Amino acid sequence: MENCKLCAFKNPKATVTAIIIKDNKILLLKRNEELFKGYWDLPGGYMQENETTKEALKREVKEELGVSDINLTFIKSLPGKAYWKKEEYPILSHFYLTEVNEEIKLNKENSEFKFVDLKSLNPKEIAFDSNQNIVLWLKENFVFDLARVKELMNQLDSSMPLNEQYLYKAMLDGFISKIYDGEKLIGMGWIFPRQTMVRRQAVVEDMIVDNAYRGKGYGQKLLLELLEWAKREKMDMVELTTNPKRIAANALYQKVGFQLHPTNHYLYIIK
C-alpha cells in the first residue's frame, strides 16, 4: 500500500462502545490482548464493512459478553486515537447506553469483568483516550444518588417505581435540574424538547421538592433553571401540567409567568 493515495488521509476508523450501568456502577472488562493488555476497558470494537453502528455493537456485545438480548440508546460520539504496529491513527467512537438482560459470559478477549462505582472511577485507569473522555462525561452527567431519587419520585407518584435506565434516558433526551442541601439531593426537575409541526417547544415533567424542604423557594429555583435551559435551546414555549389540587405548585407556575391554557388532557394506556 506504499503508493495508496487514500492512506494519506487521516480519516478516522469507526468504533462502537457499550455503556452498561447497573446501580450507578459501570461494567469494565480486563483486556487479555494487546494493546493495553491488563488494562480495564469498555465493551466494544471496530465496525465492519456494511454495518450500522447498532449492528456493529450488537455483534461486539455478543462476541465479548455472550449476550444478545440488549437495548441500545445513543449517547454521543467522541474522537480518539488507536494504534497498530506502533502506528497511531484516528478513530471515532460511538457510545451507546446498553441494557443487558442476560448473564454475561466472557470470551477470550477479556480475562474478567467487574462493575465499578461511576462516581469513584478514575478515568486514567481505562484503556484508550476516547473511553477516558466518555467516563469523564458520564461522571458529570450520569452520577445519581439512586436511593434519594427513588424517595423523591415516590413523593411525586408512589404508583410508579423508578427505572434506572429511564433516568439516564431522560437525561439524554433533555435536561435534569438538581438541587442539594450539602450532599443531600432534595429536589429535581426535568425538561425535554418536543418538536411539533408548528413550533419548537419544551415540556416540564417530574418536578419535585422533598416534603421537608417545601416553602423555602427551592421549587422556584428549579423551575427557573429549567426555563433558562429552554431559552438557551431557543424554544418557542414551555408547557407543563399539574394537579389543580397542588395549590402551592399552581401558584408558583403563575408567579413565574405560566398562563393557564384551557384544554382537555387525555391519557391512553398502552396494554
Rosetta silent file (secondary structure, phi, psi, omega in degrees, C-alpha in Angstrom):
SEQUENCE: MENCKLCAFKNPKATVTAIIIKDNKILLLKRNEELFKGYWDLPGGYMQENETTKEALKREVKEELGVSDINLTFIKSLPGKAYWKKEEYPILSHFYLTEVNEEIKLNKENSEFKFVDLKSLNPKEIAFDSNQNIVLWLKENFVFDLARVKELMNQLDSSMPLNEQYLYKAMLDGFISKIYDGEKLIGMGWIFPRQTMVRRQAVVEDMIVDNAYRGKGYGQKLLLELLEWAKREKMDMVELTTNPKRIAANALYQKVGFQLHPTNHYLYIIK
SCORE:     score description
SCORE:     0.000 S_00000001
   1 L     0.000   20.884 -174.307    0.000    0.000    0.000 S_00000001
   2 L   -61.278  -35.096 -177.376    3.050    2.225   -0.339 S_00000001
   3 L  -100.990   15.613 -178.133    1.512    4.212   -3.197 S_00000001
   4 L   -72.484  115.199 -179.160   -2.042    4.253   -1.802 S_00000001
   5 H   -68.675  -32.430 -179.696   -3.325    7.821   -2.046 S_00000001
   6 H   -63.173  -28.489 -177.492   -6.150    7.111    0.397 S_00000001
   7 H   -66.958  -16.577  179.693   -3.599    6.295    3.090 S_00000001
   8 H   -76.729  -17.404  179.501   -2.531    9.942    3.134 S_00000001
   9 L   -82.677  145.820  179.157   -5.898   10.985    4.546 S_00000001
  10 L   -99.032   42.376  177.510   -6.399   10.994    8.301 S_00000001
  11 L   -66.525  133.980 -178.693   -9.960    9.717    8.131 S_00000001
  12 L   -74.810  149.273  170.202  -10.920    8.093   11.443 S_00000001
  13 E   -85.012  142.234 -175.743  -11.883    4.446   11.757 S_00000001
  14 E   -88.035  133.447  175.069  -15.313    3.936   13.331 S_00000001
  15 E  -126.207  161.743  178.454  -15.684    2.112   16.649 S_00000001
  16 E  -130.423  144.154 -174.743  -18.675    1.276   18.853 S_00000001
  17 E  -140.531  136.067  179.730  -18.769    1.047   22.639 S_00000001
  18 E   -95.477  126.755  172.824  -21.342   -0.244   25.130 S_00000001
  19 E  -103.333  103.870 -176.578  -22.012    1.744   28.302 S_00000001
  20 L  -109.023  114.320 -175.402  -23.581   -0.767   30.679 S_00000001
  21 E  -124.091  132.379  177.508  -24.642    0.731   34.011 S_00000001
  22 E  -140.078  126.149 -177.266  -26.397   -1.006   36.899 S_00000001
  23 L    56.134   37.775 -179.213  -26.992    0.585   40.316 S_00000001
  24 L    61.124   26.509  174.547  -24.889    3.535   39.074 S_00000001
  25 E  -117.454  138.123 -175.315  -21.946    1.164   38.522 S_00000001
  26 E  -102.356  142.005 -179.660  -20.355    0.781   35.078 S_00000001
  27 E   -78.287  128.300  175.247  -19.204   -2.508   33.536 S_00000001
  28 E  -121.744  146.577  177.121  -15.464   -2.793   32.864 S_00000001
  29 E  -117.759  139.982  176.883  -13.574   -5.615   31.144 S_00000001
  30 E   -90.435  120.241 -175.528   -9.921   -6.514   31.741 S_00000001
  31 E   -66.972  136.467 -179.952   -8.150   -6.745   28.390 S_00000001
  32 L  -110.820    7.860 -177.805   -6.470  -10.039   27.580 S_00000001
  33 L  -136.627  157.464  171.759   -4.884   -8.810   24.342 S_00000001
  34 L   -76.648  148.138    3.426   -2.572   -6.054   23.174 S_00000001
  35 L   -82.500  169.638  177.235   -2.788   -3.139   23.072 S_00000001
  36 L    59.397   35.209  177.008   -3.304   -2.205   26.720 S_00000001
  37 L   -59.112  132.368 -178.657   -3.233   -5.816   27.883 S_00000001
  38 L    90.833  -10.114  177.314   -4.163   -5.940   31.575 S_00000001
  39 L   -85.433  157.504  173.627   -5.965   -2.585   31.462 S_00000001
  40 E   -82.534  143.350 -173.465   -9.646   -2.121   32.161 S_00000001
  41 E  -141.408  171.199  174.531  -11.718   -1.365   29.084 S_00000001
  42 L  -103.854  147.730 -179.249  -15.287   -0.844   27.909 S_00000001
  43 L   -63.300  140.906  177.067  -17.073   -3.442   25.747 S_00000001
  44 E   148.068 -170.059 -179.380  -16.954   -2.766   22.009 S_00000001
  45 E   174.181 -160.828 -175.676  -14.716   -2.694   18.970 S_00000001
  46 E   -84.294  146.237  172.461  -14.364   -1.725   15.318 S_00000001
  47 L   -74.102  149.691  175.564  -17.203   -1.544   12.835 S_00000001
  48 L  -104.411  166.756 -179.101  -17.073   -3.869    9.852 S_00000001
  49 L   -57.284  135.426  176.203  -17.919   -3.123    6.246 S_00000001
  50 L    71.490   11.712  176.614  -21.650   -2.536    5.584 S_00000001
  51 L   -94.398  145.401  164.834  -22.559   -2.458    9.296 S_00000001
  52 L   -83.309  168.409  179.859  -24.565    0.251   11.020 S_00000001
  53 H   -62.123  -40.601 -179.304  -23.357    1.352   14.450 S_00000001
  54 H   -67.212  -42.160  178.088  -26.126   -0.603   16.182 S_00000001
  55 H   -61.546  -41.655  179.888  -25.441   -3.737   14.171 S_00000001
  56 H   -64.091  -43.703 -177.770  -21.740   -3.482   14.968 S_00000001
  57 H   -69.732  -37.521  176.433  -22.312   -3.030   18.689 S_00000001
  58 H   -61.192  -40.348  177.709  -24.790   -5.901   18.889 S_00000001
  59 H   -64.252  -46.687 -178.327  -22.179   -8.123   17.226 S_00000001
  60 H   -63.011  -42.914  179.991  -19.408   -6.935   19.574 S_00000001
  61 H   -64.828  -38.694  177.360  -21.549   -7.405   22.700 S_00000001
  62 H   -64.047  -42.791 -178.942  -22.498  -10.904   21.539 S_00000001
  63 H   -67.733  -46.152 -172.083  -18.836  -11.769   20.902 S_00000001
  64 H   -84.471  -35.245 -173.483  -17.387  -10.289   24.095 S_00000001
  65 H  -112.927   -8.528 -178.244  -20.192  -10.826   26.613 S_00000001
  66 L    67.559   28.890 -174.261  -22.195  -13.699   25.130 S_00000001
  67 L  -121.162  132.691  177.887  -25.308  -11.523   25.301 S_00000001
  68 L  -119.284  -19.931 -179.667  -27.844  -10.939   22.521 S_00000001
  69 L   -88.990   90.481 -178.122  -30.863   -9.532   24.415 S_00000001
  70 E  -134.448  161.655  175.431  -29.911   -5.847   24.617 S_00000001
  71 E  -128.371  129.348 -173.549  -31.469   -2.426   24.179 S_00000001
  72 E  -114.286  134.326  174.223  -29.400    0.425   22.734 S_00000001
  73 E  -130.935  122.017 -176.504  -29.771    4.203   23.206 S_00000001
  74 E   -64.904  135.665  176.984  -27.256    6.505   21.540 S_00000001
  75 E  -101.424  -66.290  179.107  -25.269    8.738   23.926 S_00000001
  76 E  -173.939  170.861  174.498  -22.712   10.579   21.801 S_00000001
  77 E  -112.539  147.024  178.911  -19.637   10.245   19.566 S_00000001
  78 E  -139.165  140.002  174.790  -16.099   11.213   20.541 S_00000001
  79 E   -77.148  160.944  178.338  -12.843   11.334   18.577 S_00000001
  80 E  -168.754 -169.329 -179.139   -9.790    9.489   19.815 S_00000001
  81 E  -127.181  147.642  172.305   -6.596    7.628   18.938 S_00000001
  82 E  -137.718  179.194 -172.104   -5.728    3.976   18.465 S_00000001
  83 E  -142.370  145.617  174.454   -2.583    2.106   17.440 S_00000001
  84 E  -145.258  121.435 -176.430   -1.470   -0.649   15.079 S_00000001
  85 L    49.379   46.827  177.051    2.133   -1.857   14.918 S_00000001
  86 L    69.106    6.014  176.846    3.166    1.244   16.870 S_00000001
  87 E   -95.577  132.268  179.089    1.453    3.485   14.328 S_00000001
  88 E   -91.289  140.738  176.613   -1.080    5.973   15.681 S_00000001
  89 E  -146.730  156.935 -176.617   -4.297    6.645   13.762 S_00000001
  90 E   -81.790  150.325  173.427   -7.570    8.475   14.496 S_00000001
  91 E  -131.644  162.901  171.479  -10.835    6.803   15.474 S_00000001
  92 E  -127.129  112.467 -174.969  -14.385    7.996   16.035 S_00000001
  93 E   -93.616  133.205  177.657  -16.092    6.195   18.914 S_00000001
  94 E  -109.956  117.830 -174.030  -19.872    5.837   19.052 S_00000001
  95 E  -104.183  134.089  179.773  -21.164    5.281   22.593 S_00000001
  96 E  -126.639  132.954  167.166  -24.494    3.640   23.411 S_00000001
  97 E   -67.193  124.076 -170.773  -26.302    3.194   26.709 S_00000001
  98 E  -123.263  118.128  175.734  -26.774   -0.575   26.670 S_00000001
  99 E   -92.258  122.558 -178.128  -29.342   -2.512   28.670 S_00000001
 100 E  -108.251  127.682 -175.521  -28.268   -6.133   29.128 S_00000001
 101 L  -116.094   20.623  179.884  -30.923   -8.696   30.035 S_00000001
 102 L  -137.593  166.613  177.282  -28.826  -11.862   30.154 S_00000001
 103 L   -71.007  137.789 -178.773  -25.961  -13.349   32.144 S_00000001
 104 L   -81.303  131.977  176.757  -22.504  -12.213   30.998 S_00000001
 105 L  -133.248  106.520 -173.927  -20.149  -14.883   29.638 S_00000001
 106 L   -71.067  147.773  169.374  -16.756  -13.552   28.569 S_00000001
 107 L   -94.880 -169.188 -173.044  -14.826  -14.747   25.545 S_00000001
 108 L   -75.408   -9.237 -179.240  -11.004  -14.928   25.370 S_00000001
 109 L   -66.354  -27.650 -176.621  -10.589  -11.219   24.544 S_00000001
 110 E  -132.126  144.019 -173.977  -11.035  -10.310   28.226 S_00000001
 111 E   -91.677  -24.322  179.441   -9.956  -12.131   31.367 S_00000001
 112 E  -163.384  167.763  176.376  -12.541  -10.749   33.834 S_00000001
 113 E  -137.745  158.050  175.949  -15.257   -8.175   34.354 S_00000001
 114 E  -156.823  156.014  172.709  -16.488   -6.027   37.192 S_00000001
 115 E  -100.731  127.052 -175.240  -18.980   -3.263   37.930 S_00000001
 116 E  -118.619  136.177  177.969  -17.301   -0.148   39.344 S_00000001
 117 E   -54.635  122.057 -174.716  -18.983    2.779   41.096 S_00000001
 118 L   -62.792  -37.025 -177.037  -19.168    5.500   38.471 S_00000001
 119 L   -63.717  -37.034 -175.497  -18.622    8.308   40.957 S_00000001
 120 L   -96.248   -3.738 -176.798  -15.300    6.925   42.225 S_00000001
 121 L   -68.041  131.408  176.259  -13.962    5.583   38.911 S_00000001
 122 L   -91.141  113.834 -177.645  -10.646    7.111   37.807 S_00000001
 123 H   -57.011  -28.358 -177.653  -10.778    7.622   34.005 S_00000001
 124 H   -67.913  -14.027  178.320   -6.991    7.237   33.760 S_00000001
 125 H   -82.757   -3.468 -175.023   -7.383    3.573   34.701 S_00000001
 126 E  -101.862  142.167  177.804   -9.276    2.931   31.439 S_00000001
 127 L   -72.853  144.264  175.073   -7.686    1.999   28.099 S_00000001
 128 L    75.188  134.828 -174.461   -7.953    4.424   25.139 S_00000001
 129 H   -67.376  -34.935  178.666   -8.409    8.171   25.318 S_00000001
 130 H   -65.157  -36.503  175.931  -11.947    8.210   23.878 S_00000001
 131 H   -66.096  -40.487  177.679  -13.044    5.824   26.647 S_00000001
 132 H   -61.388  -39.775 -178.885  -11.409    8.049   29.256 S_00000001
 133 H   -70.729  -35.094  177.772  -13.280   11.052   27.871 S_00000001
 134 H   -70.744  -33.627  176.959  -16.666    9.304   27.888 S_00000001
 135 H   -64.633  -41.586  175.484  -16.081    8.261   31.507 S_00000001
 136 H   -58.575  -43.213  179.479  -15.414   11.911   32.395 S_00000001
 137 H   -65.031  -41.873  179.706  -18.671   12.860   30.661 S_00000001
 138 H   -64.837  -40.169  179.086  -20.593   10.091   32.432 S_00000001
 139 H   -62.443  -32.553  179.993  -19.240   11.140   35.826 S_00000001
 140 H   -78.972  -31.012 -170.316  -20.525   14.651   35.156 S_00000001
 141 H  -114.767  -23.988 -172.639  -23.942   13.644   33.812 S_00000001
 142 L  -111.009    4.703  179.691  -24.870   10.126   34.955 S_00000001
 143 L   -84.124  117.896  179.528  -23.924   10.118   38.653 S_00000001
 144 L  -132.827  146.897  167.679  -27.103    9.936   40.747 S_00000001
 145 L   -84.709   92.797 -171.754  -27.930    9.074   44.338 S_00000001
 146 H   -62.111  -34.201  179.222  -30.459    6.472   43.251 S_00000001
 147 H   -62.578  -43.100  179.457  -31.847    5.953   46.756 S_00000001
 148 H   -70.462  -38.441  177.482  -32.693    9.658   47.053 S_00000001
 149 H   -60.002  -42.445  179.056  -34.077    9.797   43.505 S_00000001
 150 H   -62.904  -40.584  179.166  -36.396    6.892   44.395 S_00000001
 151 H   -62.940  -43.982 -179.753  -37.532    8.684   47.563 S_00000001
 152 H   -66.553  -45.131  179.699  -38.307   11.868   45.642 S_00000001
 153 H   -64.626  -30.857  177.258  -40.109   10.071   42.808 S_00000001
 154 H   -66.838  -35.866  175.997  -42.146    8.178   45.388 S_00000001
 155 H   -67.785  -30.990 -179.967  -43.322   11.516   46.812 S_00000001
 156 H   -77.824  -44.944 -179.602  -44.302   12.571   43.305 S_00000001
 157 L  -155.956   99.760 -175.705  -46.039    9.341   42.299 S_00000001
 158 L   -71.452  -11.549 -178.202  -45.926    6.333   44.620 S_00000001
 159 L   -84.722   -9.968 -175.319  -47.537    4.107   41.985 S_00000001
 160 L  -116.840  106.804  177.271  -44.541    4.273   39.629 S_00000001
 161 L   -68.779  149.025 -178.894  -41.290    2.532   40.695 S_00000001
 162 L   -72.761  129.571  171.918  -38.070    4.134   39.467 S_00000001
 163 L  -102.687  114.922 -174.865  -36.492    2.545   36.407 S_00000001
 164 H   -57.194  -42.132 -178.438  -32.770    3.365   36.471 S_00000001
 165 H   -65.244  -35.382  177.138  -32.394    3.139   32.698 S_00000001
 166 H   -63.454  -34.604  178.691  -35.311    5.556   32.196 S_00000001
 167 H   -62.129  -46.412  179.314  -33.483    8.054   34.401 S_00000001
 168 H   -66.211  -40.066  179.432  -30.407    8.005   32.153 S_00000001
 169 H   -65.579  -36.251  176.501  -32.539    8.178   29.015 S_00000001
 170 H   -62.341  -39.722  178.383  -34.405   11.192   30.427 S_00000001
 171 H   -63.438  -40.605  179.903  -31.051   12.923   30.925 S_00000001
 172 H   -68.240  -33.190 -176.549  -30.089   12.152   27.328 S_00000001
 173 H   -80.211  -17.367 -177.146  -33.437   13.407   26.000 S_00000001
 174 L  -161.247 -128.892 -176.436  -33.353   16.757   27.789 S_00000001
 175 E  -142.047  132.024  176.925  -32.042   18.410   30.942 S_00000001
 176 E  -110.006  121.073  174.604  -32.378   17.434   34.607 S_00000001
 177 E   -92.668  136.222 -179.327  -32.058   20.176   37.199 S_00000001
 178 E  -129.346  145.708  178.350  -30.956   19.051   40.679 S_00000001
 179 E  -131.853  141.818 -172.085  -30.790   20.912   43.963 S_00000001
 180 E  -126.809  153.062  164.651  -28.893   19.852   47.093 S_00000001
 181 E  -111.951   96.692 -169.762  -28.662   20.545   50.788 S_00000001
 182 L    69.448 -120.002  176.485  -24.961   19.828   51.196 S_00000001
 183 L  -100.417    1.414 -177.723  -24.619   16.422   49.509 S_00000001
 184 E   -87.885  122.351  176.660  -28.274   15.501   50.035 S_00000001
 185 E   -71.671  122.383 -176.261  -30.436   15.607   46.916 S_00000001
 186 E  -120.603   -6.769  179.388  -33.608   17.499   47.868 S_00000001
 187 E  -165.350  152.346  179.640  -35.223   18.352   44.550 S_00000001
 188 E  -146.923  155.547  172.097  -35.305   17.539   40.849 S_00000001
 189 E  -153.870  147.626 -177.093  -36.963   18.707   37.659 S_00000001
 190 E  -126.771  138.138  174.694  -36.811   17.536   34.055 S_00000001
 191 E  -132.857  141.459 -179.145  -37.379   19.408   30.813 S_00000001
 192 E  -142.912  151.246 -179.089  -37.214   17.998   27.298 S_00000001
 193 E   -78.425  147.657  174.485  -37.741   19.337   23.755 S_00000001
 194 E  -140.128  105.907 -179.722  -40.782   18.413   21.697 S_00000001
 195 E   -82.006  123.509  173.161  -40.792   19.463   18.076 S_00000001
 196 L  -106.244 -177.567  179.657  -44.257   19.885   16.580 S_00000001
 197 L   -76.740  -11.656 -176.518  -45.189   20.843   13.027 S_00000001
 198 L  -121.162  -15.338 -178.685  -45.724   24.479   14.048 S_00000001
 199 L  -159.569  164.380  173.807  -43.278   25.241   16.845 S_00000001
 200 E  -105.333  112.168 -176.427  -40.299   24.127   18.896 S_00000001
 201 E  -128.779  168.088  179.540  -41.455   23.714   22.445 S_00000001
 202 E  -127.781  157.075 -177.807  -40.335   22.100   25.667 S_00000001
 203 E  -125.434  130.933  174.764  -42.169   20.180   28.371 S_00000001
 204 E   -93.489  129.990  179.287  -41.510   20.276   32.117 S_00000001
 205 E  -140.355  163.504  169.547  -42.076   16.968   33.913 S_00000001
 206 E    53.111   41.987  177.526  -41.228   15.185   37.157 S_00000001
 207 E   -90.721  125.951 -175.788  -40.616   18.328   39.204 S_00000001
 208 E  -151.333  139.426  170.824  -40.437   17.569   42.919 S_00000001
 209 E  -120.077  136.031 -179.524  -39.006   19.075   46.104 S_00000001
 210 L   -51.621  139.558 -178.124  -38.682   16.935   49.216 S_00000001
 211 H   -50.498  -39.112 -175.058  -41.596   17.412   51.625 S_00000001
 212 H   -72.279  -11.490 -174.963  -39.250   18.609   54.369 S_00000001
 213 H  -116.756    9.548 -177.326  -37.869   21.434   52.172 S_00000001
 214 L   -77.103  155.593 -179.434  -41.004   22.888   50.640 S_00000001
 215 L    81.864   12.111 -177.432  -41.981   26.515   51.110 S_00000001
 216 L  -117.473   10.935  176.720  -38.346   27.704   51.014 S_00000001
 217 L    89.709    2.452 -178.086  -38.064   28.753   47.374 S_00000001
 218 H   -69.488  -36.528  179.003  -36.365   25.594   46.095 S_00000001
 219 H   -61.624  -42.488  179.012  -39.171   24.819   43.652 S_00000001
 220 H   -65.349  -39.300  179.054  -38.858   28.242   42.055 S_00000001
 221 H   -62.059  -43.176  177.237  -35.093   27.849   41.796 S_00000001
 222 H   -61.687  -47.932 -176.230  -35.507   24.512   39.993 S_00000001
 223 H   -62.756  -41.849 -179.949  -38.151   25.883   37.645 S_00000001
 224 H   -64.963  -34.042  177.464  -36.114   28.954   36.707 S_00000001
 225 H   -67.928  -38.020  177.121  -33.127   26.756   35.861 S_00000001
 226 H   -65.239  -39.719  179.485  -35.330   24.656   33.578 S_00000001
 227 H   -68.574  -33.538  176.200  -36.619   27.804   31.864 S_00000001
 228 H   -65.020  -38.607  175.749  -33.063   29.045   31.367 S_00000001
 229 H   -60.444  -43.535 -179.761  -32.273   25.775   29.593 S_00000001
 230 H   -61.503  -38.045  177.538  -35.287   26.340   27.333 S_00000001
 231 H   -66.520  -43.064  179.678  -34.019   29.823   26.458 S_00000001
 232 H   -62.570  -34.930 -179.044  -30.531   28.519   25.674 S_00000001
 233 L   -86.322    4.300  175.574  -32.059   25.868   23.426 S_00000001
 234 L    59.318   45.349  175.018  -34.153   28.543   21.669 S_00000001
 235 L   -75.513  150.438  176.629  -37.540   27.025   22.474 S_00000001
 236 L   -81.438  -33.534  179.006  -40.665   28.925   21.416 S_00000001
 237 E  -159.291  165.355  177.538  -42.625   27.990   24.516 S_00000001
 238 E  -126.094  135.694  178.755  -42.649   25.748   27.578 S_00000001
 239 E  -123.634  158.123  173.344  -45.608   23.694   28.746 S_00000001
 240 L  -157.962  162.095  173.199  -46.427   21.668   31.833 S_00000001
 241 L  -125.503  151.909  178.681  -49.382   20.031   33.510 S_00000001
 242 L  -153.323  154.756  177.059  -50.141   19.818   37.206 S_00000001
 243 L   -67.804  127.331  179.904  -52.871   18.614   39.520 S_00000001
 244 L   -60.502  -18.177  178.871  -55.209   21.531   40.325 S_00000001
 245 L   -77.325  -13.162  178.268  -55.178   20.372   43.959 S_00000001
 246 L   -84.147   83.193 -172.686  -51.491   21.275   44.236 S_00000001
 247 H   -59.682  -47.924 -177.508  -52.188   24.828   45.349 S_00000001
 248 H   -64.715  -40.774 -179.680  -48.583   25.873   46.001 S_00000001
 249 H   -64.964  -44.384  178.951  -47.352   24.430   42.709 S_00000001
 250 H   -61.848  -39.323  179.129  -50.051   26.178   40.698 S_00000001
 251 H   -64.912  -39.022  178.805  -49.270   29.457   42.420 S_00000001
 252 H   -63.224  -46.912 -177.210  -45.562   29.054   41.598 S_00000001
 253 H   -61.616  -40.061  178.462  -46.183   28.406   37.907 S_00000001
 254 H   -70.134  -33.440 -179.208  -48.379   31.502   37.605 S_00000001
 255 H   -63.455  -39.839 -176.694  -45.864   33.567   39.563 S_00000001
 256 L   -86.520   -2.235  173.042  -43.037   32.905   37.097 S_00000001
 257 L   118.289    0.911  175.944  -45.249   33.637   34.084 S_00000001
 258 L   -68.993  141.633  178.000  -47.055   30.441   33.050 S_00000001
 259 L  -110.019  136.136  179.277  -50.565   31.044   31.723 S_00000001
 260 L   -67.320  126.168 -176.902  -53.411   28.614   32.337 S_00000001
 261 L  -114.174  104.797 -178.231  -54.342   27.055   28.994 S_00000001
 262 L   -61.934  122.488  179.829  -57.859   25.548   28.959 S_00000001
 263 L  -161.764  164.571  172.473  -57.641   22.139   27.300 S_00000001
 264 L   -99.000  122.408 -178.142  -58.634   18.528   27.714 S_00000001
 265 L  -102.998  111.046 -177.880  -55.656   16.409   28.751 S_00000001
 266 L  -106.012  150.776  173.110  -56.142   12.766   27.734 S_00000001
 267 L  -126.915  135.375  176.440  -54.049    9.708   28.513 S_00000001
 268 L  -117.036  117.514 -177.958  -54.116    6.462   26.564 S_00000001
 269 L   -87.401  118.659  179.399  -52.659    3.465   28.394 S_00000001
 270 L   -84.185  124.766 -177.735  -50.959    1.022   26.013 S_00000001
 271 L  -114.824    0.000    0.000  -51.506   -2.570   27.055 S_00000001
